């Protein structure tokens, strides 16, 4: 249609894999890094750990993205995830201050801090996943804060996941010119599958849909403390002061159970920049 186009790249000798999904191609907001301007942001793609034989995006697609120059790609480490897409641990939301945005990162450490707070407040028996056991294919009647915090295997797995995310955090700070104050850590938990890859323990809120200042966030079904999900309450406390509206969407049966979230079945038509990228010299 008018003002729309597409590029079709099909590898001849490589099979397309999960890292070729468009959840593994994100773009940062406009940034300035070490005096260099990126008026259309920078492409973020997930890859394997350096010097490993893990999964990577098909070379044909990687080469095409690198050839664009203007949005100079940043390769992140996403092969630790079962699906392996960068949008599973990083996202961006708009703000009205000088920075114009905040970067969101999934954070097991933030989740453990929150759960310990609630445990100290006497909420240790608060139950997760109320009414969602069937959809998750497991007995979730007694998944409590106390049980999560006493699960040493889960704690070790999330320490590993946090190290993977911290590796990416350092890369993103350097390549996007960010400070710690530009980053918001959203509580998240993961568990490792039989292949040692990470999958979300509860619906992954960082994979939200950003519709200007309205956020469509996967409903986490976290521990109910004081009649309210403590995860939802914490996320609101982090994001609403920025002028953002949090709307939690139930996607357990439709997407989360198949290792996806609501973004996997939705799309957003964005308003293009007035900036004419073809006039810019990288």
C-alpha positions as CSV (number, residue, x, y, z in Angstrom):
1,X,0.0,0.0,0.0
2,X,1.0,3.7,-0.1
3,X,4.1,4.4,2.1
4,X,4.5,0.7,2.9
5,X,7.1,-1.8,1.7
6,X,9.0,-4.9,2.7
7,X,12.2,-6.8,2.1
8,X,12.2,-10.5,1.7
9,X,15.4,-12.4,2.6
10,X,15.4,-16.2,2.3
11,X,18.6,-18.1,3.1
12,X,19.5,-20.8,0.6
13,X,21.7,-23.0,2.7
14,X,20.6,-22.2,6.3
15,X,17.4,-23.2,8.1
16,X,15.5,-20.3,9.7
17,X,15.4,-20.6,13.5
18,X,13.9,-18.9,16.5
19,X,16.6,-16.2,16.5
20,X,15.3,-15.2,13.1
21,X,12.0,-14.2,14.6
22,X,11.2,-10.5,14.7
23,X,11.0,-10.6,18.5
24,X,14.8,-10.8,18.0
25,X,15.0,-7.5,16.1
26,X,14.3,-4.5,18.3
27,X,15.3,-0.8,17.8
28,X,16.2,1.6,20.6
29,X,14.9,5.1,20.7
30,X,17.1,7.9,19.2
31,X,20.4,8.1,21.1
32,X,23.6,10.0,21.2
33,X,26.7,7.9,22.0
34,X,30.2,9.4,22.5
35,X,29.3,12.3,20.3
36,X,27.7,10.2,17.6
37,X,24.1,10.7,16.7
38,X,21.7,7.8,16.0
39,X,18.5,9.8,15.1
40,X,16.6,6.6,14.3
41,X,18.0,4.6,17.2
42,X,20.1,1.4,17.0
43,X,19.0,-2.1,16.0
44,X,19.3,-4.7,18.7
45,X,19.6,-8.3,17.8
46,X,20.2,-11.4,19.9
47,X,23.0,-13.9,19.3
48,X,25.1,-16.6,21.0
49,X,27.6,-16.0,23.8
50,X,31.0,-14.8,22.3
51,X,33.2,-17.7,21.3
52,X,30.4,-20.2,21.7
53,X,28.8,-22.5,19.1
54,X,25.3,-21.4,20.1
55,X,22.4,-20.1,17.9
56,X,22.8,-17.0,15.9
57,X,20.5,-15.1,13.5
58,X,20.8,-16.3,9.9
59,X,23.9,-14.7,8.3
60,X,21.8,-13.4,5.4
61,X,19.6,-11.4,7.7
62,X,22.4,-10.2,10.0
63,X,24.4,-9.0,7.0
64,X,21.3,-7.2,5.7
65,X,20.8,-5.4,9.0
66,X,24.5,-4.4,9.3
67,X,24.4,-3.1,5.7
68,X,21.9,-0.4,6.7
69,X,24.6,1.5,8.7
70,X,22.3,4.3,9.9
71,X,20.9,2.2,12.8
72,X,24.2,0.4,13.4
73,X,23.3,-3.0,15.1
74,X,24.2,-4.0,18.6
75,X,24.5,-7.7,19.1
76,X,23.3,-8.9,22.5
77,X,23.5,-12.3,24.2
78,X,20.1,-14.1,24.0
79,X,21.0,-17.7,23.4
80,X,20.5,-18.4,27.1
81,X,16.8,-18.2,26.5
82,X,14.7,-21.1,25.1
83,X,13.1,-18.9,22.5
84,X,16.2,-16.7,22.3
85,X,14.7,-13.3,21.5
86,X,15.9,-10.0,22.8
87,X,12.4,-8.7,23.5
88,X,12.3,-11.3,26.3
89,X,14.6,-9.2,28.5
90,X,14.7,-5.6,27.2
91,X,12.1,-3.0,26.2
92,X,11.7,0.8,26.1
93,X,9.0,3.2,27.3
94,X,8.6,6.9,26.5
95,X,8.9,9.7,29.1
96,X,8.4,13.4,28.9
97,X,11.7,14.4,30.6
98,X,15.0,15.3,29.0
99,X,16.0,11.6,28.3
100,X,12.7,10.9,26.5
101,X,12.7,7.2,27.4
102,X,13.6,4.6,29.9
103,X,15.0,1.1,29.2
104,X,13.3,-1.8,30.9
105,X,15.2,-4.9,31.8
106,X,13.8,-8.2,33.2
107,X,15.3,-8.7,36.7
108,X,15.2,-11.8,38.8
109,X,17.2,-9.9,41.5
110,X,14.4,-7.3,41.7
111,X,11.8,-10.1,42.0
112,X,13.7,-11.8,44.8
113,X,14.1,-8.5,46.7
114,X,10.3,-7.9,46.4
115,X,9.5,-11.4,47.6
116,X,11.8,-11.0,50.6
117,X,10.2,-7.7,51.5
118,X,6.8,-9.4,51.4
119,X,8.0,-12.3,53.4
120,X,9.3,-9.9,56.1
121,X,5.9,-8.2,56.1
122,X,4.3,-11.6,57.0
123,X,3.0,-12.3,53.5
124,X,5.1,-15.4,52.9
125,X,2.1,-17.6,52.4
126,X,0.7,-15.4,49.6
127,X,-0.2,-17.6,46.7
128,X,0.8,-17.2,43.0
129,X,-1.1,-18.3,39.8
130,X,-4.6,-18.3,41.5
131,X,-7.0,-20.0,39.2
132,X,-4.3,-20.6,36.5
133,X,-3.1,-24.1,37.3
134,X,-5.0,-25.8,34.4
135,X,-3.7,-23.4,31.8
136,X,-0.1,-23.8,33.0
137,X,-0.5,-27.6,33.0
138,X,0.8,-27.9,36.6
139,X,-0.5,-27.8,40.2
140,X,-0.1,-24.2,41.2
141,X,-2.4,-24.2,44.2
142,X,0.4,-23.8,46.7
143,X,3.1,-21.8,44.9
144,X,3.8,-19.3,47.7
145,X,6.4,-16.7,48.3
146,X,7.9,-18.9,51.0
147,X,8.2,-21.9,48.6
148,X,9.8,-19.8,45.9
149,X,12.3,-18.3,48.3
150,X,13.2,-21.8,49.8
151,X,13.7,-23.3,46.3
152,X,17.5,-23.5,46.1
153,X,17.5,-24.8,42.5
154,X,15.3,-22.0,41.3
155,X,17.5,-19.5,43.1
156,X,20.7,-20.9,41.4
157,X,19.0,-20.8,38.0
158,X,17.9,-17.2,38.5
159,X,21.4,-16.2,39.6
160,X,22.6,-17.6,36.2
161,X,19.9,-15.7,34.3
162,X,20.7,-12.5,36.2
163,X,24.3,-12.8,35.1
164,X,23.2,-13.2,31.5
165,X,21.0,-10.1,31.7
166,X,23.8,-8.1,33.5
167,X,26.2,-9.0,30.6
168,X,23.6,-7.4,28.3
169,X,23.1,-4.5,30.6
170,X,26.8,-3.5,30.3
171,X,26.7,-3.8,26.5
172,X,23.5,-1.7,26.3
173,X,24.8,1.0,28.6
174,X,27.9,1.3,26.5
175,X,26.3,1.1,23.1
176,X,23.3,3.3,23.8
177,X,25.1,5.8,26.1
178,X,22.9,5.0,29.1
179,X,23.4,5.6,32.8
180,X,21.9,3.5,35.6
181,X,19.2,6.1,36.2
182,X,18.0,5.5,32.6
183,X,17.2,1.8,33.4
184,X,14.2,0.3,35.3
185,X,14.4,-3.3,36.6
186,X,11.1,-5.1,36.3
187,X,10.6,-8.1,38.6
188,X,10.9,-11.4,36.6
189,X,11.6,-15.0,37.3
190,X,12.8,-17.8,35.0
191,X,13.4,-21.5,35.2
192,X,15.7,-23.7,33.0
193,X,14.3,-26.4,30.7
194,X,15.9,-29.8,30.0
195,X,18.3,-28.2,27.6
196,X,19.4,-25.6,30.2
197,X,17.6,-22.7,28.4
198,X,15.6,-20.2,30.3
199,X,11.8,-19.8,30.1
200,X,9.6,-17.4,32.2
201,X,8.4,-18.7,35.5
202,X,5.4,-16.4,35.3
203,X,4.1,-14.2,32.4
204,X,7.0,-12.0,31.4
205,X,6.0,-8.3,32.0
206,X,8.9,-6.8,30.1
207,X,7.4,-8.1,26.9
208,X,4.6,-5.5,27.1
209,X,3.1,-3.7,24.2
210,X,3.9,0.0,24.2
211,X,1.1,2.2,22.8
212,X,2.4,5.7,23.4
213,X,1.8,6.1,27.2
214,X,-0.5,3.1,27.4
215,X,1.2,-0.2,28.3
216,X,-0.4,-3.6,27.6
217,X,1.5,-5.7,30.2
218,X,1.2,-9.5,30.5
219,X,-0.7,-10.1,33.7
220,X,1.9,-11.9,36.0
221,X,-0.5,-13.6,38.4
222,X,1.9,-13.0,41.2
223,X,1.4,-13.5,45.0
224,X,-1.8,-11.8,46.3
225,X,-0.7,-9.7,49.2
226,X,-3.3,-7.5,50.8
227,X,-5.9,-8.3,48.1
228,X,-3.5,-7.1,45.3
229,X,-0.9,-8.8,43.1
230,X,2.4,-7.5,44.6
231,X,4.1,-7.8,41.2
232,X,1.4,-5.5,39.6
233,X,1.7,-3.1,42.4
234,X,5.5,-2.9,42.1
235,X,5.4,-2.4,38.3
236,X,2.8,0.4,38.7
237,X,5.0,2.1,41.3
238,X,7.9,2.0,38.9
239,X,6.1,3.1,35.7
240,X,3.1,5.3,36.7
241,X,5.3,8.1,38.1
242,X,6.6,8.5,34.5
243,X,3.1,9.3,33.3
244,X,2.5,5.8,31.9
245,X,-0.8,3.9,32.2
246,X,-0.4,0.2,33.1
247,X,-3.0,-2.2,31.8
248,X,-2.5,-5.9,32.7
249,X,-3.6,-8.4,30.0
250,X,-4.4,-12.0,30.7
251,X,-2.4,-14.2,28.3
252,X,-1.6,-17.4,30.2
253,X,-3.7,-19.8,28.1
254,X,-3.3,-17.9,24.8
255,X,0.4,-17.3,24.7
256,X,2.4,-17.8,27.9
257,X,1.7,-21.6,27.9
258,X,3.4,-21.8,24.5
259,X,6.5,-19.8,25.6
260,X,5.1,-16.5,24.3
261,X,3.4,-13.4,25.6
262,X,0.8,-11.0,24.2
263,X,3.3,-9.4,21.9
264,X,3.5,-12.6,19.9
265,X,0.0,-12.2,18.6
266,X,-0.3,-8.5,18.2
267,X,1.2,-5.7,16.2
268,X,1.3,-1.9,16.3
269,X,1.2,0.5,13.4
270,X,3.7,3.2,14.3
271,X,3.7,6.8,13.2
272,X,6.9,7.3,11.2
273,X,9.5,9.9,12.1
274,X,9.3,13.2,10.2
275,X,13.1,12.8,9.9
276,X,14.0,11.6,6.4
277,X,16.6,8.9,7.1
278,X,17.9,8.9,3.5
279,X,19.3,12.4,4.0
280,X,21.5,11.2,6.9
281,X,25.1,10.1,6.4
282,X,26.1,7.4,8.9
